[in-house]
Amino acid sequence: MAKARHSRFDCSPGCSVEAAIGLIDGKWKSVVLFHLLSGTLRFNELRKHIANVTPRMLTNQLRELEDDGLIERKVYAQVPPKVEYSLSELGRSMEPILLALKDWGDANISLYGKPRGLDPREAKVTERRAAHA
C-alpha cells in the first residue's frame, strides 16, 4: 500500500524541502536511486546491491518511485518475464543531490555505529565506574 501523499503544500519556508524529501523518503528509495545512477538494473541486480532489503519492500519502494516519476520500468514480453528499472529524466536530475549525500555520508560514516568510548556521555560513565572500582 502506497503512503499517503500531500495534495499540496502550504508554501511556508521549507515547503520545497518537504516536497523533495516527500519524494525520496522511504528506507531504501535514495539507495535505489543511487544505484540506478550507474545505469539500468533488473530487480535481482538491485537486490544484490542492497543486501538487507526484502523483496516485498524493494517492490513497494520501486512502485512508489515509479508512481512519483523518478524511475522508469520496462517490461519485456518474454518468458520468463524480464523487467528493467532506470532513472527517468526527473530521477536523473537528482544525481548531484545523491552524490552530495554520498560525499557527506563518506565524511561522517564514523558517526554511524561509532565505537564505544568516543561519545562524551559514555566517557563520563566510564570515569565514574573507574572511580568506584
GROMACS elastic network, one bead per residue, 0.5 to 0.9 nm:
[ bonds ]
;  ai    aj funct       b0    kb
    1    60     6  0.76391   500
    2     5     6  0.86261   500
    2    60     6  0.75151   500
    2    61     6  0.88983   500
    2    63     6  0.83561   500
    2    64     6  0.67008   500
    3    64     6  0.84370   500
    5     8     6  0.87246   500
    5    22     6  0.80141   500
    6     9     6  0.68798   500
    6    19     6  0.85862   500
    6    22     6  0.85751   500
    8    11     6  0.86531   500
    8    19     6  0.89542   500
    9    12     6  0.80174   500
    9    15     6  0.62094   500
    9    16     6  0.82297   500
    9    18     6  0.82529   500
    9    19     6  0.75291   500
   10    13     6  0.89496   500
   10    15     6  0.67841   500
   11    14     6  0.74573   500
   11    15     6  0.51034   500
   11    16     6  0.73325   500
   12    15     6  0.56125   500
   12    16     6  0.86647   500
   13    16     6  0.78021   500
   13    17     6  0.86900   500
   14    17     6  0.51118   500
   14    18     6  0.62800   500
   14    19     6  0.86916   500
   15    19     6  0.60966   500
   15    20     6  0.85871   500
   16    20     6  0.61598   500
   16    21     6  0.85410   500
   17    20     6  0.51010   500
   17    21     6  0.60362   500
   17    22     6  0.83023   500
   18    21     6  0.52152   500
   18    22     6  0.58932   500
   18    23     6  0.87847   500
   19    22     6  0.50021   500
   19    23     6  0.66543   500
   20    23     6  0.54154   500
   20    24     6  0.69137   500
   20    25     6  0.86880   500
   21    24     6  0.52665   500
   21    25     6  0.55594   500
   22    25     6  0.53991   500
   22    26     6  0.86383   500
   23    26     6  0.85140   500
   23    29     6  0.86417   500
   23    64     6  0.85966   500
   23    65     6  0.76041   500
   23    68     6  0.68396   500
   23    70     6  0.83910   500
   24    27     6  0.88183   500
   24    28     6  0.86285   500
   24    29     6  0.56031   500
   24    30     6  0.58378   500
   24    33     6  0.87731   500
   24    65     6  0.78597   500
   25    28     6  0.82326   500
   25    29     6  0.66941   500
   25    30     6  0.75794   500
   26    29     6  0.54091   500
   26    30     6  0.76347   500
   26    61     6  0.71914   500
   27    30     6  0.77815   500
   27    31     6  0.82362   500
   27    57     6  0.89236   500
   27    61     6  0.83436   500
   28    31     6  0.51868   500
   28    32     6  0.60675   500
   28    33     6  0.86237   500
   28    50     6  0.83482   500
   28    53     6  0.75952   500
   28    57     6  0.82679   500
   28    58     6  0.73975   500
   28    61     6  0.68078   500
   29    32     6  0.51077   500
   29    33     6  0.61687   500
   29    34     6  0.85546   500
   29    58     6  0.86018   500
   29    61     6  0.59596   500
   29    62     6  0.75777   500
   29    64     6  0.86623   500
   29    65     6  0.71873   500
   30    34     6  0.60405   500
   30    35     6  0.86817   500
   30    98     6  0.73332   500
   31    34     6  0.50036   500
   31    35     6  0.62992   500
   31    36     6  0.86411   500
   31    50     6  0.77486   500
   31    98     6  0.87342   500
   32    35     6  0.52622   500
   32    36     6  0.62341   500
   32    37     6  0.88459   500
   32    46     6  0.71996   500
   32    49     6  0.87291   500
   32    50     6  0.79519   500
   32    58     6  0.86017   500
   32    61     6  0.83841   500
   32    62     6  0.80162   500
   33    36     6  0.50944   500
   33    37     6  0.64960   500
   33    65     6  0.87070   500
   33    70     6  0.81878   500
   33    71     6  0.79987   500
   33    86     6  0.87419   500
   33    87     6  0.72615   500
   33    91     6  0.73404   500
   33    92     6  0.86722   500
   33    94     6  0.84657   500
   33    95     6  0.85537   500
   33    98     6  0.78412   500
   34    37     6  0.53320   500
   34    38     6  0.78029   500
   34    95     6  0.77412   500
   34    98     6  0.61820   500
   34    99     6  0.78398   500
   34   102     6  0.86903   500
   35    38     6  0.59582   500
   35    39     6  0.77633   500
   35    41     6  0.83933   500
   35    46     6  0.74652   500
   35    49     6  0.74551   500
   35    50     6  0.88963   500
   36    39     6  0.51884   500
   36    40     6  0.61843   500
   36    41     6  0.67216   500
   36    46     6  0.84360   500
   36    71     6  0.86843   500
   36    85     6  0.76728   500
   36    86     6  0.59605   500
   36    87     6  0.61989   500
   36    92     6  0.89550   500
   37    40     6  0.82372   500
   37    86     6  0.81907   500
   37    87     6  0.71329   500
   37    91     6  0.88913   500
   37    92     6  0.72680   500
   37    95     6  0.70303   500
   37    98     6  0.89620   500
   38    41     6  0.85801   500
   39    85     6  0.86298   500
   39    86     6  0.63470   500
   39    87     6  0.77029   500
   40    84     6  0.63832   500
   40    85     6  0.55330   500
   40    87     6  0.76027   500
   41    44     6  0.81989   500
   41    45     6  0.59239   500
   41    46     6  0.64195   500
   41    83     6  0.86885   500
   41    84     6  0.56076   500
   41    85     6  0.53938   500
   41    86     6  0.65810   500
   42    45     6  0.52279   500
   42    46     6  0.63820   500
   42    47     6  0.88126   500
   42    82     6  0.77985   500
   42    83     6  0.60139   500
   42    85     6  0.59939   500
   42    86     6  0.88295   500
   43    46     6  0.52257   500
   43    47     6  0.63569   500
   43    48     6  0.88501   500
   43    55     6  0.88126   500
   43    58     6  0.83791   500
   43    59     6  0.84055   500
   43    83     6  0.71013   500
   43    84     6  0.69692   500
   43    85     6  0.74875   500
   44    48     6  0.62152   500
   44    49     6  0.86832   500
   44    55     6  0.89448   500
   45    48     6  0.51351   500
   45    49     6  0.64442   500
   45    50     6  0.87621   500
   46    49     6  0.50988   500
   46    50     6  0.61893   500
   46    51     6  0.86988   500
   46    58     6  0.84800   500
   47    50     6  0.50321   500
   47    51     6  0.59711   500
   47    52     6  0.81832   500
   47    53     6  0.68427   500
   47    54     6  0.80450   500
   47    55     6  0.74940   500
   47    58     6  0.76733   500
   48    51     6  0.55773   500
   50    53     6  0.59252   500
   51    54     6  0.83612   500
   53    56     6  0.82878   500
   53    57     6  0.64073   500
   53    58     6  0.62383   500
   54    57     6  0.52288   500
   54    58     6  0.61551   500
   54    59     6  0.85475   500
   55    58     6  0.51498   500
   55    59     6  0.60744   500
   55    60     6  0.86388   500
   56    59     6  0.51013   500
   56    60     6  0.62400   500
   56    61     6  0.86732   500
   57    60     6  0.50933   500
   57    61     6  0.61293   500
   57    62     6  0.85247   500
   58    61     6  0.51179   500
   58    62     6  0.60285   500
   58    63     6  0.85174   500
   59    62     6  0.51585   500
   59    63     6  0.61456   500
   59    64     6  0.87021   500
   60    63     6  0.51374   500
   60    64     6  0.62764   500
   60    65     6  0.86417   500
   61    64     6  0.51913   500
   61    65     6  0.61448   500
   61    66     6  0.85567   500
   62    65     6  0.50787   500
   62    66     6  0.60729   500
   62    67     6  0.85287   500
   62    71     6  0.78021   500
   62    73     6  0.87904   500
   62    85     6  0.84688   500
   63    66     6  0.50590   500
   63    67     6  0.60457   500
   63    68     6  0.85582   500
   63    71     6  0.89726   500
   64    68     6  0.60904   500
   64    69     6  0.85782   500
   64    70     6  0.88177   500
   65    68     6  0.51259   500
   65    69     6  0.62897   500
   65    70     6  0.53184   500
   65    71     6  0.57906   500
   65    72     6  0.85050   500
   65    91     6  0.88945   500
   66    69     6  0.50481   500
   66    70     6  0.58275   500
   66    72     6  0.59514   500
   66    73     6  0.71086   500
   66    88     6  0.88439   500
   67    70     6  0.77657   500
   67    71     6  0.83219   500
   68    71     6  0.79332   500
   69    72     6  0.72381   500
   69    87     6  0.88542   500
   69    88     6  0.67634   500
   69    89     6  0.85831   500
   69    90     6  0.67783   500
   69    91     6  0.73477   500
   70    86     6  0.88170   500
   70    87     6  0.61276   500
   70    88     6  0.53930   500
   70    89     6  0.74816   500
   70    90     6  0.55004   500
   70    92     6  0.78018   500
   70    94     6  0.88833   500
   71    85     6  0.66660   500
   71    86     6  0.55490   500
   71    89     6  0.82676   500
   71    90     6  0.79882   500
   71    91     6  0.60436   500
   71    92     6  0.86763   500
   72    84     6  0.81814   500
   72    85     6  0.56828   500
   72    86     6  0.53320   500
   72    87     6  0.59716   500
   72    88     6  0.55709   500
   73    83     6  0.68034   500
   73    84     6  0.57663   500
   73    86     6  0.67358   500
   73    87     6  0.89063   500
   74    82     6  0.82797   500
   74    83     6  0.55727   500
   74    84     6  0.51893   500
   74    85     6  0.64632   500
   74    86     6  0.83396   500
   75    78     6  0.88178   500
   75    81     6  0.73127   500
   75    82     6  0.59148   500
   75    84     6  0.66078   500
   76    79     6  0.88357   500
   76    81     6  0.64086   500
   76    82     6  0.52599   500
   76    83     6  0.62617   500
   76    84     6  0.83809   500
   77    80     6  0.86531   500
   77    81     6  0.65078   500
   77    82     6  0.74393   500
   78    81     6  0.52543   500
   78    82     6  0.68249   500
   79    82     6  0.77053   500
   86    91     6  0.87451   500
   87    90     6  0.75846   500
   87    91     6  0.50447   500
   87    92     6  0.56431   500
   88    92     6  0.60056   500
   88    93     6  0.85385   500
   89    92     6  0.50648   500
   89    93     6  0.63322   500
   90    93     6  0.51633   500
   90    94     6  0.70781   500
   91    94     6  0.54477   500
   91    95     6  0.74887   500
   92    95     6  0.55275   500
   92    96     6  0.88721   500
   93    96     6  0.73674   500
   93    97     6  0.84065   500
   94    97     6  0.52823   500
   94    98     6  0.61691   500
   94    99     6  0.86303   500
   95    98     6  0.51583   500
   95    99     6  0.60720   500
   95   100     6  0.84789   500
   96    99     6  0.51405   500
   96   100     6  0.60256   500
   96   101     6  0.85865   500
   97   100     6  0.50542   500
   97   101     6  0.61896   500
   97   102     6  0.86540   500
   98   101     6  0.50308   500
   98   102     6  0.62381   500
   98   103     6  0.86767   500
   99   103     6  0.61701   500
   99   104     6  0.85795   500
  100   103     6  0.50420   500
  100   104     6  0.61135   500
  100   105     6  0.84532   500
  101   104     6  0.50951   500
  101   105     6  0.59904   500
  101   106     6  0.85170   500
  102   106     6  0.60296   500
  102   107     6  0.85646   500
  103   106     6  0.50931   500
  103   107     6  0.62407   500
  103   108     6  0.86608   500
  104   107     6  0.51506   500
  104   108     6  0.61839   500
  104   109     6  0.83242   500
  105   108     6  0.50926   500
  105   109     6  0.54339   500
  105   110     6  0.89992   500
  106   109     6  0.53691   500
  106   110     6  0.85209   500
  107   110     6  0.79143   500
  108   111     6  0.57073   500
  108   112     6  0.76466   500
  109   112     6  0.55009   500
  109   113     6  0.82089   500
  109   114     6  0.83132   500
  110   113     6  0.68589   500
  110   114     6  0.53567   500
  110   115     6  0.83648   500
  111   114     6  0.53326   500
  111   115     6  0.89862   500
  113   116     6  0.87851   500
  114   117     6  0.87982   500
  114   118     6  0.73265   500
  114   119     6  0.83989   500
  115   118     6  0.64886   500
  115   119     6  0.85320   500
  116   119     6  0.69146   500
  116   122     6  0.72835   500
  116   123     6  0.87375   500
  117   120     6  0.73520   500
  117   121     6  0.84956   500
  117   122     6  0.56087   500
  117   123     6  0.55244   500
  117   126     6  0.79764   500
  118   121     6  0.85939   500
  118   122     6  0.72242   500
  118   123     6  0.70595   500
  119   122     6  0.52453   500
  119   123     6  0.64119   500
  119   124     6  0.89977   500
  120   124     6  0.64486   500
  120   125     6  0.88834   500
  121   124     6  0.53794   500
  121   125     6  0.66485   500
  121   126     6  0.88989   500
  122   125     6  0.51498   500
  122   126     6  0.62422   500
  122   127     6  0.86771   500
  123   126     6  0.50494   500
  123   127     6  0.61658   500
  123   128     6  0.87030   500
  124   127     6  0.50400   500
  124   128     6  0.62382   500
  124   129     6  0.86414   500
  125   128     6  0.51763   500
  125   129     6  0.62208   500
  125   130     6  0.86534   500
  126   129     6  0.51234   500
  126   130     6  0.61872   500
  126   131     6  0.86705   500
  127   130     6  0.51172   500
  127   131     6  0.62064   500
  127   132     6  0.87963   500
  128   131     6  0.50962   500
  128   132     6  0.63756   500
  128   133     6  0.87719   500
  129   132     6  0.52848   500
  129   133     6  0.62884   500
  130   133     6  0.52217   500
